[in-house]
Amino acid sequence: MQILNKKISDKSVIVGIVGLGYVGLPLARAFITKGIRVIGFDVDQRKVDHLLAGHSYIGHLSSDWIAGCIKEGSLDPTADMNRLDEPDAILICVPTPLTDSRDPDLSYVESTARLIAKRLRPGQLIALESTTYPGTTRDVMLPILATSGLKCGTDFFLAYSPEREDPGNVDFSAGKIPKVVGGYDAQSLQLAEALYSAAVSEVVTVSSCEVAEACKILENTYRAVNIAMVNELKKVYDRLGIDVWEVIAAAKTKPFGFQAFYPGPGLGGHCIPIDPFYLSWVARKHDMPTRFIELAGEVNASMPEYVVERLALALNDASKPIKGSKICILGVAYKRDVDDPRESPSFRLMELIAARGGQLSYSDPHVPRLPKMRHYKVPELSSCELTPKFLAEQDCVLIVTDHSAYDYEAIVKHSQLVVDTRNALAGVSATGATIVKA
């Protein structure tokens, strides 16, 4: 413990990050910018090759920065898991998706823990960052790591610190967001606090790994439940002929007791659509119902169907069915101005529209080609340029992600019909297309 403490204090500590995706790579930057060397591990050799060639595959991390890190040796990407004994601290940032039955899928966490256990050496700190249910670090990670024959708290140290990333938000990069940290024991907590303090602006320690795990679930369940409320209100107010966006704009003028959440075509990203189901799953294991959370999940999951019904009505008013109509999806990233398509509602919308016979295309300046998705049947499409001719040929343009790069004035001017799920056309003065809010 003393040796690791000294390495952290003099910044000679080597940090290993497993999973070089939208969480792991920004986390690597937080340490590298503070002068700490990072070995980045990923089983996807293509990612490793991109990084070694000085190319970034994440929009808000420049290739110039990656190339500089590779040249100076501050970032060492590898797919060789036999090197897991080299770092002094290993931070795990692997996916924790849901199964088809909406149960937690911890296969990536478990397989990573097994790889670490094979190379675990005395003095290492292991910290799980992947979102999961309370108890995972102690009940799933620890028994696997213990197969190494080493004892936690004496030979190695274990902690949980939930990832907090807000892609596209320049005000909150990985190093600027407070880090919640829980340790298996006092020694693990002290080391984890020291390590993260070397890279981030603030570390918030809690009494256990379970509290840190529950904190992450609370953060995202809070958002999921409130988004479900405004999604349901959107449907109600639409039936009443009331614009929900105007209602929210009025309500948020109250300086206390109200925080604005906004409706949309469905939830996206790697946290909000998934995390509440982790909590409801573990609650069921303890014979506790979570009706409120599960209802919120149902409301949010139903939004793509609602959007398609609004699309069908809008086309019907133009004497057109969905079948055979040319429909362009604007935006397949899950949120504005990012290149992250994980769990984007666009893919479910594509499935529903294709099932009704719609002729699909899409345009997204941040996603040039549709990636293969774990749970969706995604067509092989490339992003289309929004020329006047292309827009005029579409029977409907469906705004799903409101990227700021879009020229909304031109879209309205040259399109026949625009269905807007994000209130992206508020304030647009151009005339031309029929505009329908959904």
C-alpha positions as CSV (number, residue, x, y, z in Angstrom):
1,M,0.0,0.0,0.0
2,Q,2.8,2.4,0.9
3,I,4.6,1.8,-2.4
4,L,1.4,2.5,-4.4
5,N,0.7,5.6,-2.4
6,K,4.2,6.9,-3.1
7,K,3.8,6.2,-6.9
8,I,0.5,8.1,-6.9
9,S,1.9,11.0,-5.1
10,D,5.0,11.4,-7.3
11,K,2.9,10.5,-10.5
12,S,5.0,7.5,-11.4
13,V,1.9,5.4,-11.1
14,I,0.9,3.5,-14.3
15,V,-2.8,3.4,-14.8
16,G,-4.4,0.6,-16.9
17,I,-7.8,1.3,-18.4
18,V,-9.8,-1.7,-19.8
19,G,-12.3,-0.6,-22.4
20,L,-11.3,2.2,-24.7
21,G,-14.7,3.5,-25.6
22,Y,-16.7,6.6,-24.9
23,V,-15.9,6.2,-21.1
24,G,-12.4,4.7,-21.1
25,L,-10.7,7.0,-23.6
26,P,-11.9,10.3,-22.0
27,L,-10.8,8.9,-18.6
28,A,-7.4,8.1,-20.1
29,R,-7.2,11.8,-21.2
30,A,-7.9,13.0,-17.6
31,F,-4.9,11.0,-16.3
32,I,-2.6,11.8,-19.2
33,T,-3.2,15.6,-18.9
34,K,-2.0,15.3,-15.3
35,G,1.2,13.7,-16.4
36,I,0.2,10.1,-15.6
37,R,1.0,7.3,-18.1
38,V,-1.9,5.1,-19.2
39,I,-1.9,1.6,-20.7
40,G,-5.1,1.2,-22.6
41,F,-6.5,-2.3,-23.0
42,D,-9.2,-3.3,-25.4
43,V,-10.1,-6.7,-27.0
44,D,-11.1,-4.9,-30.2
45,Q,-7.8,-4.9,-32.2
46,R,-9.3,-2.4,-34.6
47,K,-9.6,0.3,-31.9
48,V,-6.0,-0.4,-30.8
49,D,-4.8,-0.1,-34.4
50,H,-6.6,3.2,-34.9
51,L,-5.1,4.6,-31.8
52,L,-1.6,3.4,-32.6
53,A,-1.9,5.0,-36.0
54,G,-2.8,8.3,-34.2
55,H,-6.5,8.2,-35.2
56,S,-9.4,9.0,-32.9
57,Y,-12.8,7.3,-33.3
58,I,-14.5,9.5,-30.8
59,G,-15.6,13.0,-32.0
60,H,-14.6,15.1,-29.0
61,L,-11.1,13.6,-28.8
62,S,-8.9,14.9,-31.7
63,S,-6.6,12.7,-33.7
64,D,-3.9,15.2,-33.2
65,W,-4.1,14.7,-29.4
66,I,-4.1,10.9,-29.8
67,A,-1.1,11.0,-32.2
68,G,0.8,13.2,-29.7
69,C,0.1,10.8,-26.8
70,I,1.3,7.9,-28.9
71,K,4.4,9.7,-29.9
72,E,5.4,10.7,-26.4
73,G,4.4,7.3,-24.9
74,S,1.8,8.7,-22.5
75,L,-0.9,6.4,-24.0
76,D,0.0,2.8,-24.8
77,P,-2.9,1.0,-26.4
78,T,-2.8,-2.8,-26.5
79,A,-5.0,-5.8,-27.0
80,D,-2.6,-8.0,-25.1
81,M,-4.3,-8.9,-21.8
82,N,-1.1,-10.6,-20.6
83,R,0.1,-7.1,-19.8
84,L,-2.5,-6.6,-17.1
85,D,0.2,-7.1,-14.5
86,E,2.1,-3.9,-15.7
87,P,-0.3,-1.2,-14.4
88,D,-0.3,-0.3,-10.8
89,A,-4.1,0.5,-11.0
90,I,-6.6,-1.0,-13.3
91,L,-9.8,0.9,-14.1
92,I,-12.6,-1.2,-15.7
93,C,-14.8,0.6,-18.2
94,V,-16.5,-2.2,-20.1
95,P,-20.1,-2.4,-21.3
96,T,-22.9,-3.6,-19.0
97,P,-25.9,-4.0,-21.3
98,L,-29.2,-5.7,-20.8
99,T,-30.1,-9.2,-22.0
100,D,-33.2,-9.6,-24.3
101,S,-35.2,-10.2,-21.1
102,R,-33.9,-6.9,-19.6
103,D,-31.7,-8.6,-17.0
104,P,-28.2,-7.4,-16.3
105,D,-25.5,-8.7,-18.6
106,L,-22.3,-8.7,-16.6
107,S,-20.4,-11.0,-19.0
108,Y,-17.9,-8.2,-20.0
109,V,-17.3,-7.4,-16.3
110,E,-16.8,-11.1,-15.4
111,S,-14.6,-11.9,-18.3
112,T,-12.4,-8.8,-17.6
113,A,-12.2,-9.8,-13.9
114,R,-11.0,-13.3,-15.0
115,L,-8.3,-11.8,-17.2
116,I,-7.1,-9.6,-14.4
117,A,-7.1,-12.5,-11.9
118,K,-4.7,-14.4,-14.1
119,R,-2.2,-11.6,-14.0
120,L,-3.0,-10.0,-10.6
121,R,0.0,-9.1,-8.6
122,P,0.5,-7.7,-5.1
123,G,0.1,-4.0,-4.7
124,Q,-2.4,-3.4,-7.5
125,L,-5.6,-1.4,-7.2
126,I,-8.7,-2.5,-9.2
127,A,-11.6,-0.1,-9.7
128,L,-14.8,-0.9,-11.5
129,E,-16.4,2.0,-13.3
130,S,-19.0,0.2,-15.4
131,T,-22.6,1.0,-14.4
132,T,-24.2,-1.9,-12.4
133,Y,-26.4,-2.9,-9.5
134,P,-25.4,-2.5,-5.9
135,G,-23.3,-5.5,-4.8
136,T,-21.6,-6.2,-8.1
137,T,-18.1,-5.2,-6.9
138,R,-18.2,-7.3,-3.7
139,D,-20.3,-10.2,-4.9
140,V,-19.2,-10.7,-8.5
141,M,-15.8,-9.0,-8.9
142,L,-14.2,-10.0,-5.7
143,P,-14.7,-13.8,-5.8
144,I,-13.2,-13.8,-9.3
145,L,-10.2,-11.8,-8.3
146,A,-9.8,-14.0,-5.2
147,T,-9.1,-17.0,-7.5
148,S,-5.6,-15.4,-7.9
149,G,-4.9,-16.6,-4.4
150,L,-4.3,-13.0,-3.3
151,K,-6.2,-11.4,-0.5
152,C,-8.2,-8.1,-0.9
153,G,-7.2,-5.3,1.4
154,T,-3.8,-6.9,2.0
155,D,-2.3,-8.0,-1.3
156,F,-4.5,-6.0,-3.7
157,F,-7.2,-3.3,-3.3
158,L,-10.7,-3.0,-4.7
159,A,-13.0,0.0,-5.3
160,Y,-16.0,1.2,-7.3
161,S,-16.2,4.6,-8.9
162,P,-19.1,5.1,-11.3
163,E,-18.3,6.7,-14.7
164,R,-19.7,10.1,-15.2
165,E,-19.5,11.2,-18.8
166,D,-21.6,13.8,-20.6
167,P,-20.5,13.5,-24.3
168,G,-20.7,16.8,-26.2
169,N,-20.7,18.9,-23.1
170,V,-17.4,20.9,-23.2
171,D,-18.0,22.3,-19.7
172,F,-17.8,18.8,-18.2
173,S,-14.9,16.8,-19.5
174,A,-13.9,13.7,-17.5
175,G,-11.4,15.7,-15.3
176,K,-13.9,18.3,-14.4
177,I,-16.7,16.1,-13.1
178,P,-16.6,15.1,-9.4
179,K,-15.8,11.4,-8.9
180,V,-17.8,9.3,-6.3
181,V,-15.6,6.6,-4.9
182,G,-16.4,3.6,-2.6
183,G,-13.8,1.1,-1.4
184,Y,-14.0,-2.5,-0.3
185,D,-12.2,-1.5,2.9
186,A,-10.5,1.6,4.3
187,Q,-7.2,0.9,2.6
188,S,-8.8,0.4,-0.8
189,L,-10.8,3.6,-0.4
190,Q,-7.8,5.6,0.6
191,L,-5.8,4.5,-2.4
192,A,-8.7,5.0,-4.8
193,E,-9.3,8.5,-3.4
194,A,-5.6,9.3,-3.9
195,L,-5.5,8.0,-7.4
196,Y,-8.6,9.8,-8.7
197,S,-7.6,13.0,-6.9
198,A,-4.5,13.0,-9.1
199,A,-6.7,13.3,-12.2
200,V,-10.1,14.9,-11.4
201,S,-11.2,18.2,-9.8
202,E,-13.0,16.6,-6.8
203,V,-13.4,13.2,-5.2
204,V,-16.4,12.4,-3.1
205,T,-15.8,9.3,-0.9
206,V,-18.7,7.2,0.4
207,S,-18.8,4.4,3.0
208,S,-18.9,1.4,0.6
209,C,-18.8,0.1,-2.9
210,E,-22.6,-0.5,-2.6
211,V,-23.3,3.2,-1.9
212,A,-21.2,4.2,-4.9
213,E,-23.0,1.7,-7.1
214,A,-26.4,2.8,-5.9
215,C,-25.4,6.5,-6.4
216,K,-25.0,5.9,-10.2
217,I,-28.3,4.1,-10.4
218,L,-30.1,6.9,-8.6
219,E,-28.6,9.6,-10.9
220,N,-29.9,7.9,-14.0
221,T,-33.2,6.6,-12.6
222,Y,-33.9,10.2,-11.6
223,R,-33.5,11.3,-15.2
224,A,-35.4,8.4,-16.6
225,V,-38.4,8.9,-14.4
226,N,-38.7,12.6,-15.0
227,I,-38.2,12.1,-18.8
228,A,-41.0,9.5,-18.7
229,M,-43.3,12.0,-17.0
230,V,-42.8,14.7,-19.7
231,N,-43.1,12.1,-22.4
232,E,-46.5,11.0,-21.0
233,L,-47.5,14.7,-20.6
234,K,-46.5,15.2,-24.2
235,K,-49.1,12.6,-25.3
236,V,-51.8,14.1,-23.0
237,Y,-51.2,17.7,-24.0
238,D,-51.1,16.8,-27.7
239,R,-54.6,15.3,-27.3
240,L,-55.7,18.5,-25.6
241,G,-54.2,20.7,-28.3
242,I,-51.5,22.1,-26.0
243,D,-47.8,22.5,-26.9
244,V,-45.8,20.7,-24.2
245,W,-42.7,22.6,-25.2
246,E,-44.4,25.9,-24.4
247,V,-45.7,24.5,-21.2
248,I,-42.2,23.5,-20.1
249,A,-40.7,26.9,-21.1
250,A,-43.3,28.6,-18.9
251,A,-42.8,26.2,-16.0
252,K,-39.1,26.6,-15.9
253,T,-39.4,30.3,-15.2
254,K,-40.2,29.3,-11.6
255,P,-37.0,29.9,-9.7
256,F,-37.5,27.1,-7.2
257,G,-39.0,23.6,-7.0
258,F,-38.9,22.8,-10.7
259,Q,-36.2,21.4,-13.0
260,A,-36.9,21.2,-16.7
261,F,-36.8,17.8,-18.5
262,Y,-37.7,17.4,-22.1
263,P,-39.7,14.9,-24.1
264,G,-38.3,13.1,-27.1
265,P,-38.6,10.1,-29.5
266,G,-37.2,7.7,-26.9
267,L,-34.2,7.3,-24.6
268,G,-30.7,6.8,-25.9
269,G,-27.2,6.5,-24.6
270,H,-25.5,3.8,-22.5
271,C,-27.0,4.8,-19.1
272,I,-30.6,6.1,-18.9
273,P,-32.3,3.4,-21.0
274,I,-30.5,0.7,-19.0
275,D,-29.7,1.6,-15.4
276,P,-33.2,1.7,-14.0
277,F,-33.6,-2.0,-15.1
278,Y,-30.5,-2.9,-13.1
279,L,-32.2,-1.5,-10.0
280,S,-35.6,-3.2,-10.7
281,W,-33.8,-6.5,-11.3
282,V,-31.9,-6.4,-8.0
283,A,-35.1,-5.3,-6.2
284,R,-36.9,-8.3,-7.5
285,K,-34.2,-10.5,-6.1
286,H,-35.1,-9.1,-2.7
287,D,-38.8,-9.4,-3.3
288,M,-39.3,-5.7,-3.6
289,P,-41.5,-4.3,-6.4
290,T,-40.4,-1.2,-8.3
291,R,-43.6,-0.3,-10.0
292,F,-42.8,3.4,-10.4
293,I,-39.4,2.7,-12.1
294,E,-40.8,0.0,-14.3
295,L,-43.7,2.2,-15.4
296,A,-41.3,4.9,-16.4
297,G,-39.3,2.4,-18.4
298,E,-42.5,1.3,-20.2
299,V,-43.5,4.9,-21.0
300,N,-40.0,5.8,-22.4
301,A,-39.8,2.5,-24.4
302,S,-43.2,3.3,-26.0
303,M,-42.1,6.7,-27.5
304,P,-40.8,5.3,-30.8
305,E,-44.3,3.7,-31.5
306,Y,-45.9,7.1,-30.6
307,V,-43.6,8.9,-33.0
308,V,-44.4,6.5,-35.8
309,E,-48.1,6.9,-35.3
310,R,-47.7,10.7,-35.5
311,L,-45.7,10.1,-38.6
312,A,-48.4,8.0,-40.1
313,L,-51.1,10.6,-39.4
314,A,-48.9,13.4,-40.9
315,L,-48.4,11.4,-44.1
316,N,-52.1,10.5,-44.2
317,D,-53.0,14.2,-44.1
318,A,-50.8,14.4,-47.3
319,S,-52.7,11.5,-48.8
320,K,-49.7,9.2,-48.4
321,P,-49.2,5.9,-46.5
322,I,-45.9,5.0,-44.8
323,K,-45.6,2.1,-47.2
324,G,-43.6,3.3,-50.2
325,S,-42.9,6.8,-48.8
326,K,-39.4,8.1,-48.7
327,I,-38.5,9.0,-45.1
328,C,-35.3,10.5,-44.1
329,I,-34.2,10.2,-40.4
330,L,-32.3,13.3,-39.3
331,G,-29.8,12.2,-36.6
332,V,-28.9,8.7,-35.4
333,A,-26.6,9.7,-32.6
334,Y,-28.4,9.4,-29.3
335,K,-28.0,13.1,-28.4
336,R,-27.1,16.4,-30.0
337,D,-23.7,17.1,-31.4
338,V,-22.1,13.7,-30.5
339,D,-21.1,10.7,-32.6
340,D,-22.3,8.1,-30.1
341,P,-25.2,6.0,-31.5
342,R,-25.5,3.6,-28.5
343,E,-29.2,2.8,-27.7
344,S,-30.3,5.6,-30.0
345,P,-34.1,5.6,-30.5
346,S,-33.4,6.2,-34.2
347,F,-32.7,2.5,-34.7
348,R,-36.0,1.4,-33.2
349,L,-37.8,4.0,-35.4
350,M,-36.0,2.6,-38.4
351,E,-37.2,-0.9,-37.5
352,L,-40.8,0.3,-37.1
353,I,-40.8,2.3,-40.3
354,A,-39.2,-0.4,-42.3
355,A,-41.8,-2.9,-41.0
356,R,-44.5,-0.6,-42.4
357,G,-42.8,-0.5,-45.8
358,G,-41.2,2.9,-45.6
359,Q,-38.1,3.7,-47.8
360,L,-35.5,4.8,-45.3
361,S,-32.5,7.1,-45.6
362,Y,-30.7,9.1,-42.9
363,S,-28.4,12.1,-42.5
364,D,-26.1,12.6,-39.6
365,P,-22.9,14.7,-39.8
366,H,-21.4,12.8,-36.9
367,V,-22.2,9.3,-38.0
368,P,-21.2,8.8,-41.7
369,R,-22.2,5.2,-41.8
370,L,-24.7,3.2,-39.8
371,P,-22.9,0.9,-37.3
372,K,-24.0,-2.6,-36.5
373,M,-26.0,-2.6,-33.3
374,R,-26.4,-5.3,-30.7
375,H,-30.2,-5.3,-30.4
376,Y,-31.4,-3.8,-33.7
377,K,-31.5,-4.8,-37.3
378,V,-29.8,-1.9,-38.9
379,P,-29.8,-1.4,-42.7
380,E,-26.6,-0.8,-44.6
381,L,-26.9,3.0,-45.1
382,S,-24.6,6.0,-45.4
383,S,-25.4,9.5,-44.4
384,C,-27.0,11.5,-47.1
385,E,-26.2,15.1,-48.0
386,L,-29.2,17.4,-47.4
387,T,-29.2,19.1,-50.8
388,P,-32.4,20.9,-51.9
389,K,-32.9,18.1,-54.5
390,F,-32.6,15.4,-51.9
391,L,-34.9,17.1,-49.4
392,A,-37.5,17.8,-52.1
393,E,-37.5,14.1,-53.0
394,Q,-38.4,13.0,-49.5
395,D,-42.0,12.4,-48.5
396,C,-41.1,13.2,-44.9
397,V,-38.0,14.3,-43.0
398,L,-38.2,13.0,-39.4
399,I,-36.0,15.0,-36.9
400,V,-34.8,12.6,-34.2
401,T,-31.6,14.2,-33.1
402,D,-31.3,18.0,-33.2
403,H,-27.7,18.5,-34.2
404,S,-26.7,22.1,-34.3
405,A,-25.0,21.5,-37.7
406,Y,-28.3,21.2,-39.5
407,D,-29.5,24.1,-41.5
408,Y,-33.1,24.0,-40.3
409,E,-34.1,27.0,-42.4
410,A,-33.0,25.1,-45.6
411,I,-34.6,21.9,-44.4
412,V,-38.0,23.6,-43.9
413,K,-37.7,25.5,-47.2
414,H,-36.9,22.5,-49.4
415,S,-38.9,19.7,-47.7
416,Q,-42.5,18.6,-48.2
417,L,-43.2,17.5,-44.7
418,V,-41.1,17.7,-41.5
419,V,-42.0,15.8,-38.3
420,D,-40.1,17.3,-35.4
421,T,-39.6,15.2,-32.2
422,R,-37.2,17.6,-30.6
423,N,-38.7,21.1,-31.0
424,A,-35.7,21.8,-33.2
425,L,-37.8,24.1,-35.5
426,A,-38.8,26.5,-32.8
427,G,-37.9,29.9,-34.1
428,V,-37.4,28.8,-37.7
429,S,-38.9,31.4,-39.9
430,A,-38.6,29.7,-43.3
431,T,-41.7,28.5,-45.1
432,G,-42.2,25.6,-47.3
433,A,-42.7,22.3,-45.6
434,T,-45.7,21.2,-43.5
435,I,-44.4,21.0,-39.9
436,V,-45.8,18.5,-37.4
437,K,-44.6,18.2,-33.8
438,A,-44.3,14.6,-32.5
